[in-house]
Amino acid sequence: MGFLTWVFFILQILLLHGLPISSDSNLSSKDLSEIPKDFLKVAKRVEFFDWMVSIRRKIHMHPELGYEEYETSKLIRHELDKMGIQYKYPVAVTGVIGYIGTGGPPFVALRADMDALPVQEMGEWEHKSKIPGKMHACGHDAHVTMLLGAAKILQEHQEAFKGTIVLVFQPAEEGGGGAKKMVDTGTLDNVKAIFGLHVAPDFPITEVYSRPGPLMAGSGFFEAVISGKGGHAAIPQHSIDPILAASNIVVSLQHLISREADPLDSQVVTVAKLKGGDAFNVIPDSVVIGGTFRTLSKESLMQLRQRIEEVIIGQAAVQRCKATVNFLESEMPFTPPTVNNKGLHQYFQDVAGDMIHISSVKDMQPMMGAEDFSFYQEKIPGYYYHLGMKNETKGKLAYLHSPLFEINEDALPFGAALQASLAARYLFENKPETTPLNREHHDEL
């Protein structure tokens, strides 16, 4: 018996006999395995799929940068209102947190990021960005859409759950530390598990990829001003050359990786910005360099931060220059590594395997890209995975952050159904520890 059919049957029996509706009835492993399959069938229905496509395209046409997602939040709240889902707003400036279920424990969360990038969209299609210089080039429009899709599925079956599903629509993932602000509000303090996803243009559609432990790197940014003494290029002895100092600094920073880091502890330092001088024959007074550093452990991240500062100041002094280093933490907080809870890994494989077959649930190597989902994982057992979008018959998809990036909308039902399944199965497999609250209140959360 399929899960949806099972739920309908149980509800009919309970109502017929005047019994309270709850999820205390034991489901067999076969019943649980049907949940993802049935949810995917729902998400693939033509009217459901068309609704998700419409939502995704509306968001895509009106991209908003971090902490500016007012229209996106408005659209989300409008859809939640139509579904009859309660929510809190604003949370962390523009964030929205919705609630499905009893309002009591256990609490399980699903997260989607909302912000766009300062990128000019170069692709030509009917629903391209209408905002010059802004674009959803990282798939956050799809993430929001899939979470709304998951919410719609779950809300239609909320009477079968005992516990609460928390929907986290988060601002400012792209360097703004939006996840940290959401955590700092305390609204997720009693959540026992959280799940997030990212679309992946280089992985095949109908496949998902993840791993236990470190999945993505922690990251930080730095900017340094190297100050010397400007002068004529023909008489360098009368100057203190900051360009020479900056050149030595760039090379020395790479030695931190090749000579100081454990080869088995992946680390990256990239100097991506170097600005100094406006003329061919004038040594400038100062040079600005900037870049990013990445590691797969928080300890290595902090050690690398310390050494970057020491190297920049020390190498500048060797060339008689002075240097100041700014790690830009107020604008772009350090992002911890994304580390998947090992206890949730098998659970994820079971649920995803029931939906798309275990052969399509793949392990992957860690990536040196960063993701602020890690702020949730520092407080809550969390699991993050990548959802494939590649379909060779439709041509190659541009990579994330490209002005030609596009979404394969055929992936939307898979993301919506899998997120819904992860939350629903979690509630069925984790019994509440206390009597649930009235669903009109969420004081425990």
N, C-alpha and C positions, 0 to 999 in steps of 0.2 A: 504494500500500500504506500503510495507516495506521501511525502510529508504534508503537503497542502491538503490532500484528501484525508489524511489521518487527523489533522487539526480540525477540519470541518466535522468529521465523524465524532471526535471527542467532545467538541463544543455542543453538538446536537444532543448527545447523551446527557451531558451535564445540565443543559438547559431543560431537557425533558423531565429530569428528576429533581429539578430545583436545587442542584448542588452548586457550590461556589466554583467558579472557573479558576483553575490554577494549572501550573505546569508540574505538579508533583507526580503525576502518573509517570511511571518509568518508561522510557523509550528504549527499544532495543538498539543495538549497534546498527542493525539494518535500517531502522527508522531514521537514526541520526545521519546515516550515509545518504539518505534520500534528500535531505534538506538542501545541500548545494545544487543537486541536479534540478530539483523543482524550482529553486530560486532562479537558476539560469534560464529555465523555460519561461518564467515570468518576464525576466529582463529581455528576452529575445522576442517577445510578442511585438507585432508590428507597431501597435499604438504606443507601447511602452518605449520601444527603441526610438520611434519618431519624436516622442516627447523629450528624451534625453538629448537627441541630436539638436533639437530646437533650443534647449537650455544651453548646451555647449556653444552653439554659434552665437547666441546673444551675448554670452560672457566674452567670447573671443573678439567680437566686434567692438567691445567697450573695455579694453584693458586698463587696469589701474595699478600703480606702483604700491610698494609697501606702505601700510598705514593710510593709504588713500582709497581703500576698496569700499567706498560708501555705496556706490551703485551696485556693486557685486553683492554686498551684504544685504542691500534692499531686495535684490532679486531672490536671494536665499531665503530671507524672512517671508517674502511673498509666497514662495513655494511651500515653506513649512506651515504657514497659515492655512493654505489650501489643504494640506494633509492633516491638519488638526494637531500638529506637533508643537508642544510648548518649547520655549527657548529663552535664553538670556542674551540681552544685547544692550549696550556694547560691552564686549569683553576684550581687553587689550586693544583699545581704540576702535577697531572696526570688526573684531571677531564676533562670532555667533556660536553659542553652545546650545544644542537641542537635546531633548530628552524623550526617549520612547520606553514605555514599560510601566512598572509599578511605582517608580520613584524611590525604591529601596534597594538594598544590596542583593546580589553582587552588582557592581558597576563595571561595565566594559566600554571602552571608547574606540571610536573610529575617527580618523583625522584626515582632513584635506586642506591644502594650502591654497590661498586665493589670489596672490599677487602676480603681476606681470613683470616684464623686463623693459628697460629703456632701449629698445631695439626697434628699428624701422622695418616693418614687414615688407619683404620683397616679392613674396609669392602673389600671384594674381588669381583670386577666386572671389566668388560672390560675397562671402562673409568675412573678408579680411578686415583687419583692424581699421577703425574709423578715427583713431587717435594718432596723430603724427608723432613718431618717435617712441611709441609704446606698442608692445606686442606680447601676447601669450606665447613665448618662444620656449617654454619649458613644460607645457602641458598642464598647468594648474587649472586651466578652464575645464579640462577633462577630469581632473581630480575632484573638483567641486561637483561636476555633473554626476560622476559615479557615486559620490557620497549622497547626493540627493536621490539618486536611483536606489541606493541601498536603504535610505530612510523610507522611501515609498513602499518598498517591499516589506520592510520590518514593521512599519506602522499598520499595514493591512493584516498583520498576524500578531499584533502585540498582545492579544489576550492569551496567547499560548506561552508567553514568557513570564517567569518570575524573576525579577531583577530589572535593571535599567541599562539601556544602551545610550551612551553619551555621544552626540555628534559634534565634533570639533571642527569648525570652519575657521581656520587660522590665517591671520594676516602676516605679511612681511617675512616670508621664508628666505627670500633672496638677499641674505646678508643683514637683514634688519633684526634678527633675533626674535621674531614673532612668537616662536614656540616658548622661548624663555619667559616672555611677558605673559603668555597664557598660563604657564605653570605658576608664575609668581602671584597670580590672582587668587590662588588657592582653590579654584573651582573644580580641580581634578584630584583633590587630595585623597578621596576615598576610592578612586578608580583602581581596579586590580589588574587590568591589562589594557593595552592600547595597540591598535593596528594601523599601519599606514602603507601607502603604495606610491609608486612612481611609474609612469608610462615609459617604455623603453623602445625606441625606434629601431634598435639593432638586434632585438630578440624577436623570434617568431610569434605571431599571434596565436592564441590558445595555449601559450606556455608562460609559466611564471618562474622567476629566478630569485634565489636568496641563499642564505647560509646562516648557521648559528655563529655567535660571537661577532667579531669585528666585520662589518659589511662595508662601511664607508668611512672616510678619514675625518678626523677633527681638523679644523682649519683656523688660521688667523691671518691678519693682514698687517702690513707695516709700511710706513713711509718715513724716509729719513732726509734731512736737509744737511748737506755737506758744505760747509762754508770755508772759503779760502780768501784770496785777495786777487781781484781781477787786474788785467793789464794787457799790454800789447803782446801778441803771439810771437813777435820777433825777438822779444827780450824777456823770456820766461823767468830769468833769474830775479827779476823784480816783482814777480807774482808768486802766489801760492795757489797751485793749480788744483781746483776741486774736481775737474774731470779726470785727472790722473788718479786722484784718491778714490773717486767713484768706481773707476775701472778696476782697481785693486780690490775694492769691497765686493764687487759683483763676483769676481773670481774666488775670493776667499770664502764667500758664503757657500759656494758649491763644495768647498773642502769640508764643510760641516757634515755633508752627506757622505762623501767618499772616504773621509778619514776619521770621522768621529762617531757616526751612527753605525749600529750593528747592522750588517748587511741583511739580516733576517727580520729587521724591524723597519718596515717600509716608511720612508720619509721623503719629502719633496720640499725644496726651496726654489721658488721662481721669482726672479726680478723681472717684472713685466712693464715697468715704467722707468724711464730715465730722461730727464729734461734738464738742459743746461746750455746757455749761450744762444745768441741770435746772429752772430757774425762769424765769418771764416777766419778772421785774424784778430779776434779778441778773446782772451781767457776770461770766463765769467767769474763773478764773485761767488756764486754758489751753484750747486747742482741738487736736484731732487730725484731720489730713486724711490721706488715702491714695488711691492710684490706680495706674494702669499706664501705660507708654509703649511704643510700638511703632514700628519702622522696618523697611525692607527691606534695609538694609545694616548690617554690624557697626560700621563707622566712624560712621555717623549715630547708632546706638544709644548709643555711648560719648559722643559729643558732646552728645546730648540729656540723658544722665544728668548730665553736668557742669553743663549750663545749668539743669536742674531744681533742683539743689542751690543754685546761685548765686541763682536767682530767689527761692526760698523764704526763704533767709537774708537776702537783700537787702531784699525787700519786708517781711519781718517787722521789720527794723531801721528802715525808713521810718516804721513805726507804733509805734516805741519798744519793740517786742517782741523776744524772742530765739527762735530756732528751732533744732531739731536734726532732721537728716534721716537716716533709716535705709532703705537699699535692700534689706534683708532677704535678702541674698545667701546666708547660711548656710541659710535655710529654703527659699527659692525662688530658685535661681541664675538669673542672666541666661540667657535662651535665645537663641542666635544665630538669624539668619534661616535658613529652610529654602531652600537653593539647590540645585536639581537639576543634576546633572552633564550638561553639554551633549552629551557623547559617548554617554551612556546614553539620551538622549531618543529618537533615531532607533531604537535597539534596542528600547526600550519600545513605540514605535509599531508596529514590525514584529511583535513578539510578540503584543501586544494585538489588532492588526489581523487577524492570522491566526486569532485565537480568536473575535472578535465582529464582524469586518469593520472596515476602516479608517474607514468613515463613522461608526462609533460611538466612535472614539477622538478626543476633543475637546480643543482647547486652551482654557485658562481664564485669566482675569486673576488677578494675585496677590491674596492675601487678607491682611488684617491680623491674623487669628488666628495663634497661635503653636503650634509643635509641636517637641518636643525631639528628634525624629529628626535635627534639624540638628546635634546633637553628633556623630552618626556621620559626617555629611557633612563635618565639619571634618577628619576623619581618613581617611575612605574615600570613594571615588567612590560617590555614593548617588543614588537616585531614589525620589521619593514621589508618590503619585497618589491620586485620589479615586474611589471606586467607587459608582456610582449605585444608589439603592434605591427611588426614587419610582415608584409605580404608580398612576396616576390612578384606575383602576377600584377600588382599595382605599381611596381617600380620602387626604387630605393627611397627611403625617407631620410630627410636631412636630420642631422644630429641636434641634440638639445642646445638651445641658445643661438641657433642659426636663424638668420632672417628669413630662411626658406623652410623653417620647421613647420610641420603639419601633423595633424592627428589622424590616424586611421580610426574612424568612428566605429568600425566593426568591433573594436576592443571594448567599447563602453559597457555592453551587457556583461562581459566577463568580470570587469572590475567591480561593477555594482553588485553582482550576485555573489562574488567571492567575499567582498567586505561584509555584506549582509550575513552570509553564512558563517563567517568567523565570529561575528557578534552573537548570532542566534545559538550556534552550537556551544559557545562558551557559557551562555546562561543555562542551557540544558545540562551541561556537564559539571557545573559548579553551583551547588545548592546554596541558597541564601543562609547567612549565618544568624540573622535576626529577622523579626517580623517586619515585612515591608511597610513603608510609609504609604499614606494615602497618595494616589497618583497626582493629586493637585499640588503636592509640595515636594521640594527637593532639598530639605534642610540638611540631610546627612551628607549630600554631595557638596 
